[in-house]
């Protein structure tokens, strides 16, 4: 039996975690209610966007890792990448979080979920 948390519950937990750390988040695109992939764009004070996606690790765990970083000189490329990524997987959730300490947030995500 798969012990994976349903996607809509995980999305809510991610938003609450951001709030508990003094940040805020929003769902940019809802995906499949129960089993959609979770993509998280994490910003620090509105800048330096990084897309995180859960990836399988050698030890069998699934941790969030940076999949794409925004280039400040080529911002449209990041946005275009997100659009393409969602087109590839319409079941994926896209969540944006603005948080003061992104590393701490990602570490807490990996512990929480």
Buried (B, 14 or more C-beta within 10 A) or exposed (E): EEEEBEBBEBBEBBBEBBEEBEBEBEBEBBBBEEEBBBBBBBBBEEEEBBBBBBEEEEEEEEBBEEBBEBEEEEEEEBEEBBEEBBEEBEBBBBBBBBBEEBEEBBEBBBEEB
